[in-house]
Amino acid sequence: MDGREEHYPDYPLFKGLQRPLEFMGIQGRYIYWAAATIGIAIVGFI
């Protein structure tokens, strides 16, 4: 060990872009919550 540590961000990175996954200002795991909420709303509406 040479004393250097790499710190990884707490939010998931989109591997293609090597940057935080973000959609319409929503970041990380909240995208999945938003997608689930919208999906449930659509299914519930039908």
C-alpha positions, 0 to 999 in steps of 0.5 A: 500500500502506498497510502493512496486511496481511491474514493468512489462516489456514493451514487451509481455511475452510468458506465457509458458516460462515466458520470452520475446517472441523471435524468431531468434533474433526478439523480441515482436511485431516485430515477428508479423510484420515479420510474416505479411511481410513474409505472404504478400510476399508469397501471392504476389508471388503466 
